[in-house]
Amino acid sequence: MASYFLFWIIQLPLLLIPPTRLRYLFMVKIVAAPITAVATLGWIVHKAGGGGAIFSLPETVHGSTKAYLWLSSMSAVTGSWATLACNIPDFSRYARSSRGQYVQLPFLPAIFTACGVLGIVTTSASKVVYGEFLWNPLDIIEHWLGSPGGRAAAFFAALAWYIAQVGTNITANSISAANDLTVMFPRYVNIKRGCIIAAIIGGWVIVPWKILSSAETFLAFMGGYAVFLAPMAGIIASDYWIVKKKNVDVPALYNPRGRYRYYGGINWRAAIAFLLAAGPNLPGLAYSINSDSSISEGAKNLYTFDWLYGFVCSIFVYTVLSLVFPDKESLVPDTIFGLDEVEDFGAMSSEIDEKEYARRGSTGNPKGFGNINGLDTLGATRGSVDSTGKRLSVTSRRGSRV
């Protein structure tokens, strides 16, 4: 626990630094973590005389049991993608252009697959060397402390994993949570306060050391929060690609009384889609936490592909409800960027020069870490008025006033 506290207290100041200023830390992470993973794999495979017998073990289950176990493993893996599916804009906003997503698209699956293969082979070989499957690299490092050379290797390997974990906490955990908190409580929480809250809740309240106590609890946790994140991702995808057809009123996204307020601040279509997608998986989630609970076999089997069910079901339900009961006020024929001083925006290139955007746009530098303070200065949207009662206008993609 003392080591964990040191880890937490050392990383806390780094969470308060804008990610754009930690570029060199992420560069070190990109280099150090893969080298350490490959070096550990090479060493333990050489020590074991091969990759172990995990790929040649005979099947112990067949039929539907095998299929549901495969689906359960898939849900555990996609659970780690569920966070990225919901918060990838927190990172893609720093891209130089919208084409950055096409670089991420092929590389993310390739990298995740490579990491999975490295972990599987290393775990298999650890059974030959140490007599048990060691899925956590820190458990393997612990066995190196018996000699001076082993201790040196353990130090550098642990340092690499420390940097990798801190980088992950900053990007995937801290910044995303802080962004959500600032939207929920803009009067009380800013990015830095949100990072501190995320560090306390993620570092202590959810007791992460219990989650990592075994491979079973870790996989159960990864599959568990996909129950809630999969419907969110499905609703977001359906709303943007199918319902709104990629046409969004950008300033209205930051206007609490704009066109996206819906009814009392709630989009009932999204609420119903979320409940129908997440609700049926709750019994299975409860069973994964407490196996003594009694649920039907159908509920257990449904939970094995909780992410797939939640994602597909939420897309279907939200799309149908939005087509049958459309909210016409939230639909716009063209994207509205809020550049109301640009008269002929449709003649401009879709890629705006960043310096020009920062000079003309009402949000300041779109890549700035601190532009959260400028949300209240954004122009209002159709149907909104300023403090004097005068209706405000913005300019759409084709240059028409709305």
N, C-alpha and C positions, 0 to 999 in steps of 0.2 A: 504493500500500500504506500510505503514511503517513496518508492521509485515512481509509482503512478502519480503521486502528488507532485513530485519534481517535474515529471513530464508535463503535467497540466499547467503548473505555474510558469514553466519556461515558455510554453507555447502561447500563453494568454496575451502577452504584449504583441506577439506577431499577428494575432487575430484583429488587432486594432489598427493595423497598417493597411492602407488600400492595396488590393492585389496587384495593381499596375506597378507599384513600387517594390514588389517582391518578385520581380521577373527573374532575377538571378537565382533566387531560392528555388523557383520552379524549374529553372534550367538545370540546376544541380540535381533536383529530384528526377528529372527526365533521364539523366545519365546514370546516377548512382543506383537507383532502384532496379532497373533492368540488369545492370552489370552484376549486382549482388544476387539477384534471383537466378541468373544464368550460371554464375560461379557456384552458388550453392547446389544447383542441379548437377553441374558437371562433377563437383567433388563427391556428392553422395552417390551418384550413378557409378563413378569410378570405384568408390569404396565398396559398393554393393555388387560390383561386377555386372551391372545391368540395371534396367529400370524396374526390376521386381516382377512379381507375377500378377499384378493387378489386371493386366490386359488379357491374361490367359486363364483367369479363374473361371471355373465352371459356373453356369447359371444356377442360382438357388431358388428363383421364383419364375413363374411362367404365366402366360395368359393375361387376364385382366389385372392381376396383381402387379405384374411387370410393367404393364402399360401405365397404371396409376403411379407407380414409383418413378417411372420416367417423367411423367407429367409433374410430379412433385419436385423432382430435381430441376426441371425446366423452370418452374415457378420460383424456386430459390435463386436461380441464376438471374432470371429476368427481374427479380425483386431489386437487385442492385441497379438495374437499368431504370426502374420505376422512378427513382429520384431524378435522374437526368432527363427523363421524358417530361417532367413537370418543371424543372428549374434550369434547363439548358439556356433560356434567354438571359439568365444572370451572368452567363459567360460569353455567349455569342454576341452580346451587346458591345463587347470590346474588340470584336473582329473588325478588320479594316474595310471589309465590304460584305455584302450578303452572300457572296460566293464562298465564304468560309465554311458554311454548313455543308457544302458539297465535298469539302476535304474531310470533315468529321464523319460524314456518312459511311465511307468505306473503311476508314481507319479504326473507328471505335469497335466495330465487331471483330476486326482482325486482332486488335490489341487484347480485347477481352478473351478471345479464343486462345491466343498465345499464353496469356496469364493462366488460364484454366489448365492448359496442357502442362505448363511448368509445374503448377501446384500438384496435379495428379501424379505425374511421374516422380516428383520429389517425395511425395507422401508414400508412394509405392516402394521406392527404394529405401525409405527410412525403416520400413518393416524388416527388411533384410539386415540392415546395420544395427538397429536398436531393439528389434523384437516387437515393435508396436508401430502403428501408423501415426506419424506425427504430422498433422495437417498445418499446425502453426509454425512458421519459420523460427519464431523465438524459442520454441521448445527444442528445435534442432541446434540452435546457437548455444543453448544452455549446456549441451553435451560437449562443447568445445573448450570448456573452461579448465580442463585437466592438465594443460600444458601451456608454456609461455607462448608458443606459436598459435595455439588454439585460442588463447585469450586475446591476442592481437587481432586474429581473424574475427573473433566474436565482437570486439570493440568496433571495428570498421563496418561489419555487417549490421550491428545494432544501430550505429549512427546513420547508415543509409536508410534503414527502415524507419528510424525516428523522423528523418527529413521527409520521407515519403508520407508518413502518417500525418505530420504537421501540415504538409501541403494539401493533403486530402481534406483535413479538418477545416482549413482556411477556405478552400474553394467549394467543395461539395457539401459541407455541413454548416459552417459558420455564416458565410456571406448569404447563402440562400435563405437560411432561417431569419437572418437580420432583415433582409429585404421584405419578407412576408410580415414580420412584426412591425416594420415601419408603415406598411400599408394598413395594417389592422389598427394600430395605435399611433397615428402620425403626430399627435400632440405631445406624446410622452416618450416615444422611442425613436431614436435615430439609428444610423448604421452601427456606430460604435456600441451604443447601449444594447442593440439587438445582438451583436456578437458576444457581449458579456453574458447576456441572458442565455444564449444558445450554449455557451461554454459551460455554464453552471448546470443547465438542464441535461445537456448531452454528456457532460463529464461526470456528473454525480447523481442526479435525480433518477435517471434510467439505469443506474448501476451497470455500466457497460462491461465490467469485469465478469459479471455473471453471464452476460450474453456470449462472451468469448470463452466461457469455461469449458465448452466441448463443441465438437463439430455439429452435434445434433441441435443444441440450443441456438447456435449461430444460424444454421439453416432454417430453423423454425422462426427465428426473428426476421430473417431476410424474406421469407415467404409471407410472414404475418403482415408487415406494413404494406406489402403490395396489395392487400385487400382494400386499402383506402386510397393508395396512390394510382392504381390502375384505372378506377373510374374517373379520377381527376384528369388523367392523361387522355382518356377517351373523350370526355366532354370537351376538353380544350381542342383536341384535334377535330372533332365534329363541328364545333362552333366556328373555328377559323376556316377550315377547308371546305366543309359542306354547306353549313348554314349561311355564313357570311361571305363565302366565296372569296376569301382573302382581302376583302374590303373592310377596313376598320377605321373608325374615327379616333385617331391617336390622342388628341387632347382630351377627348371624353373619357378615356381610360383613367385619367387622373382627376376627373371632376366628379365629386361624390353626388352631385345633383344633375349630372348629364344624362345622356341617352341610355347609358348602361346601368342606370340605377334600378331599372325594371320596376317591380312592385315592392315598395318599402325596402329597397336595397337587396332584394332576393329574387333570383331568377328561378321560379318554381319549376321550370322544365329541367334545369340542371339538378335541383334538389331531388326531384322524383327519380331522375336517371341515376343519381348517386346512391339513393336508398335501395333501388331495385338491383343495382350492380353489387353493392357492398353487403347488403343485408343477408342474403342467402349464405354468404361465406362466414358470417360471425359465429355460428355454431362450430364450424371446423376450426376457426381461430381459437375458440375457447378450449376445444379438445387438444389442440397442439400445445397449449399452455398447461392444461391439467388433463392428463390422459385418464383420470378416474371419472371424468364426466361422461354422461351417457348421451350419445347422439346416434342418429341413424347412419347406416352405411352409405346412403346417398349423400348425406351432408359431408361425410368424410371424403368420399370420392370427388365431390364438387370442389372441395378445398384443395385438392391436389393440383388443380389447374386454376387457382384463384385469380392469378393475374390475367390469364387469357380470357376467362369468363368476365371479369370485371371490365376489362378494356372493350371487348366486343359488345357486351350487353349495354354499357353506357353509351357507346356510339349509336347503337340501334335505337335505344329508347329516346335519347336526346334529339336525334335527327327526326324521328317520327313526330315527337311532340312539337318540335320547332316548325315542321312543315304543316302540321294540322292546325296548330295554334301559334302562328308567327307573331313575334313582337316587331311590328313594322317600324317603330321608332328607332330600334337598334340596328336596322338594316340601312346601309348606305350604298349607292350605286358605284362609288369610287372611293379609294382610300383618301382620307383627309389627314394631311400632315400637320396642319396648323401654321403653315408659312403664309399668313394672310397678306404680307407685304409683297409677295411675289405675284405679279399680275398674270404671267403666262407660264405657270409652273409645268403645264403639260408639255411645253417645248423643251424643257430641261431634261438632262439625262437622269435615269433612275438612280444613278450613283452620284450623290451630292458631295462636293468637296467639303471635307470636314471643317476646315477653317471658315469657309463661307457659311456653312450650316451653323457653326457656333456664333458667327457674327449676326446672322439674320434670324435664326430660330429663337423661339421663346424659351426653350429649355436649356440654353447654354450648350456647353460641350456635351454631346450625347455619351461620351466615354468617361466623363468626369465622375469620380467616386462620390463627390459631394453634391451632385446635382439633385439629390433627394430633397435638399432644402429649397429647391426652386419649384416644387410641384404646385404650390399654391399660386404661382405666377403664370401658369399656363393659361392660354386663351380658352374661353368657354366654347361650348359647342351649340349646335342648333337647339333651340328651345331654351337656352340659358340666357341670362341677362347679367350685366355687371351691376356694381353697387348703386349706380344712378338709375337703373331700370332700362338702360339702353341695350337693345339686342346686339349681341356680338356676332361676327361672321368669321369664317375661316375659309381656306382655299383647298379644293380637292385636287386630285391628281390631274384632272383635265383643266384646271384653272377656273372652274365655275364657283361662284360664291354660294355658300350653304347657309 
